[in-house]
Amino acid sequence: MNILLSRTDRIGDLLLSTPAIATVRRSFPNAHITLVTSTYNRIVVERNTDIDELVAIPRSVRPERFGAQFRNVDLAIALAPRSEDLRIVGATRATVRVGYTYARRYLARLTARLFVNRMAISEADPELCERNPQRVVRHEVDQMLDLVALGGARERVLDLRLDLRDEDRAAVAALPDRPIVLHLAPRWFHSGSSPASTVELARRLAGLGRPLAITANAEIGDKINAFAGVGAAAVLRDLPFFHWAAVFERAACVVTVDTGATHVASAMRRPTLVAFENRYFRLASQEWAPYRVPSRSLRKPQSDDEASLAHLRDEVVDGVADLINA
C-alpha cells in the first residue's frame, strides 16, 4: 500500500500533525508513506522514521503538477485545509482522498469536493467562538487524528514527535539546568504588548530564582539588543532548529507568545505559558494550546496602556511561578 500525506504550511502545524502521521504508520505498518512538506517546514520531520519518503514541493511548481507524480498511491490525506494541499492530494487520483475545511467556508467546502472524496468539517471558527464562550473547539491534534481515521488509520498515537540527538543536547550543555526560557517573537512587541514591557517582563522573570535563558529568531531584528541588561544567563538568537528545541528540553518552563515555540515546548514535554492575542483568544487557546503538558494560556490586553501591560506582566510572572513550583 502506498500512502501520501501533505502538509505544506507552518512549522508548528506540522509538529501538531506528528501524532496523526504516527497513527498512519501504526495503522498501516507495511505501507510506504510519503510526506509532502514545504521547504520551510520540512525541518520538523527530517529525522522522523514514521515516514519512508520526505518530499518538499518547490515554490515554482504548481500543486496539480506536483501531485500528479504520485499516481501510484492508494490513500492520500491533506493534513492542512489549504488549497495547495488539497490540490496535491486531488492530483494523485488515489482511491481514497481525505481532507478538511471549516464549517462557514462555504465556497471552500464546495471546491474541496473536486479534490477529495472523504471530507471532515472543523468546528474551529473564530467569530462563532467569540460570540459563544461555551463553544468547544477540539485541539488541532485531536482534529488531525479524526481526519486520518477517515482514511482508515485508527491505531491512535497521542504524543508529539521531535527527534533530538545527543549532539543537539551537547550543543547547549553549557546552559544552566532548568532555566526559565523566554522565547522572543514579533507578537511580544505590539497589540497588547510592547518592546519596553517585554524587557521589563524579562527582568522580572530573571528575578524568580531560576536562571533565565532568552531565545529569539531573526524576525525581531535589533530588538534583541535591549535584552542584554536584564540579567539573563544567556541570550541566544538564530539557533539551528534542533539546538533550539534542545534549549527547550532543558527548561523548567517555556514562556512564549502564540507561535511555533508553543508546540516545540510541548514536544519537549515542558511546562509552558502562552500569551495569546486578544482577538480570537477563545479559538486559539483551545485549538493551539500547549498539548499534554502543564500550562497557562493568557489573553493579551486590547490596549497598550501601561496599566494593561503591567497586568499582563503580573499574570505572566505569577503563572510562571505556579508552573515552576508545582
N, C-alpha and C positions, 0 to 999 in steps of 0.2 A: 504494500500500500504506500502511495506517495501522498504526502500532505504538505500544503503550502500555507503558511501564516504570514500576515502582513501587518506591520505597524511602523509607520514612517514619520511619526510626529515627534513628541518631546522625550527627553531622557527619562523624566520621572514617570511618564505614562508607560513607556516600555518596561521600566522596572516593575511597575504595578501589574504588568502582564506576565511576569515570570511565573507566578503560580498557575496561570492558565496554560502557559507553554509546558510546564512540568506535568500538568494534568493531561495534556495531549500525549506527552511522552509515556506516562504511566498507563494510559488507557490503550495506547497503540504501541506496545514496546518494540515491535518488529518493523514499524513503519520507517520510511525515510522522510525526515521532517526538514523542510527548507523554511527559513525565516527571511522575509524581505524587510529591510530597515532603510533608513536614510543614512547618508554618510555621516550625519551629525550624531544620531542616537545609537549607532551600532556598537559603540564602546561598551555599553551596558551588558551586552551578551556575547562579546568576543571570546569569552572563556567558558561559555555555558554549554555543557555537554548534553543538555536535553535537545540540542539542535544538531542535526547532521551537516547542514549546509547553511551558511550565512551569506546573504547577497544584499548589497546596498544598491538601490536604484540611483543611477546618475541623474543629476538635475536636468540634463539636456534631453532625457529620453521620456517620451510620452508613456503614461502608465499602461495604456492598452497594448502598446508595442512591447513593453517590458513583460507584462503578464503573459503575453501570447507564447513566450518561450517555455512556459510551464504547462503545456497542453497534456502532459503525461500524469498530472496529479488527479487523485480521486476525491480529495477533500480540500477545500480552500476556505480560509477564515480571515476576514478583515477584522483585526483587533482594534481598529480605530474607526470612528464614524465619519471618516473623511472621504471625499470624493476620490482622492488618489488611491487609497487602499481598496475601496470598493471597486474601482475600475481595474486595478491589478487582479483582484480576485475574479471579477467577471470575465476577464480575458483568458483565464485558464480553461474555461468551459468545463470545469470539474463537475462531476455528477452531483456533488453536494457543495454548495457555495453559501457561506454564512456571513452575515454582517449585522450591524445595528445602526439605529439612528434615534432621534429624540421625538417625544410624543407630539410636540407642537411644530416640528419642522415638516410641514405637510408636503411641500414640494420634494424635500429630500426623501420622504417616505415613498413617494411615487417613483422617483428616479432610481432609488436603491433597488427596486424590483427589476430593473433592467440588468442588474449585475449579480444579485444573489437570489437564491430560491428558498432560503430559510432566514428569517429576519427577527431580531429582537428589538423591542422598543424600550428605551431607557426612560425612567421616571425623572431623571435629572433635568429640572427646568428652573433656571434662576428666578424668573418672575413668579412662578407658582409657589416656590419656596418662601419668597419674601411675603407674599400675600397670606400664606397659611403656615404659621410657625410650627404646626403639628405635622406637616408633611414630612414623611420619612424617605430619605434617599439612601439606597444601599451604597456601600463603599465601592469604588471602582474595581477593586479586586474581586468582590463578590459578583459584580455585573459581568466581569470577564469570565469567571467560572461558569456562570449560567450561559454565557454566549457559546463557549466551546462545548457545553453539554448539548446544544442544538446540533452539533456535528457528531455527537456520539461519545464525547470524551467525558466520562462521568467518574473516573477514579481520582477524586479531588486531592490536590496538594495545596496547602494553605500558605506556606512560607514564601516570602520574597527571596530571590536568589541573586547574590552578587559575589563573585568568586575572587576573594583576595588570596594573594600568595605571600610566602614568607618574606620575599624581597620587598613587597609593599609595606609590610609591617616594619621591616628593618629600616626603611627609608625615613620613618617618622619615630623611630625608637628613642631619639633624644628628647622628645617632648615629655613633659611631666605626665605621670599616670593619672587617669581620671580627672582631666580638666573639664571645666565648662567650655564648650565650643560655641562661639558666636559666629554664624555664617552671614557675611555681608552680601547683600544683593540689592539691585536698584530699588526695590519696593520699601527698603528701610528709609529712603531719602525723600519720599513725597507721599501725599494722600494719607494724612493721619500719622505721619512720622516726619522726621527731618534729619539732616546731617548732624546738627548740633545735639539734638535729642538722642540720637543713636550713639554719639560719642559719650554722652553722659550715661546712657544705659550701660555701655561697655565698662565705664569706670565703676559703676555700682556693682556690676557682675563680678568684677575683679576683687571687690571687697567682701564677697560671700564666703571666703575662707578656703576656696579651692583655686588652683591656677586657672587663668583664662587664656584660651587659645583662640585666635581670630583667623578665620579663613575667608577668602574673597576671590572672585574671578575678575577677569579683565573689564567686565561691564561697568564696574564702579569707578574706574579710572583713578584720578588723583585724589578722590575722596578717602582712599585708604591712608593717605599721609596723616590725616587728622587723628588716627588711632594710635600713633606712635607713643603718645604720652599717657595712655590710660591705665598702665600697669599690667598689661598683658604679658604672659610668659613667652608668647610667640605670636607674630603676625605673619600669616602665610598667604601668598597670593599666587594664582595661576599654577596650582599644584597639578601634576598628572592625575587623571581621574581616580585611579585605584589608590594612589597615595592619599588623596583627599578622603576617600572612603576609609582608609586606614586610620586617619586622624579621628574620624567619627567613631570608629570602633573603640578607640581608647577613651572616649568621652564618658563623663558622669552624666552629662546632659547636653543635648544639642539645642541651640536657640536659633530660630530662623524665621523668615517670612515665607509666604506661600510660593515655594519654588521646588525644584527637584531635590534640593537638600533634605526636605522633609522625608522623602521616600528612601534616599540613601541612608539616612539615620535609622529609619525603620528596618531596612535590610540588614543594618549592623546591630539591630535589636537594642538600640539605646533610647532611654527616656528623651522625649522631645517636646519642646514648646514651640508652637507656631503662632505668629501674629498674622491672621488672615486679613484681607482687605475688608473694609466696612461694607462695600457693595457686594451683595450676593454671599454674605457670610454664611447664611443658613445652608446654602447648597455646598459651598466649598468646604466648610468644616465637617460635613458628613461624607461627601464623595471622595475628598482628598486628604482626610485627616491622617495623622500618624497611624500606622497599621500594626495592631497587635503588640504595642509597646505602651508603657506608662506615658501619659501625655497630657498636655494642656493646649486647648485651642482658644485663642483670644481674638477679639474683634478690634481692629484698629479704629480709632475715633473718626468721626466725619470731618472734623476740622483740625487745623494745625495750631490752634491757640495753645498757650503754654500750659493752662490747666489740663487740657485734654492730653497733651503729650506727657505731662507729669503723671497723670493717672495711668496711661499705658505703661510707662516705665515702672511704676509701682506694681502693676499687675504682672509684668514680666518677671521682675525680681522676686516677688512673692511666689509666683508659680515655679520658678527655677528652684528656689529654696525648698519648696514642698517636694519637688521631684528628687533632688539630691539627698534629702533627708528621709525619704520614705523607707 
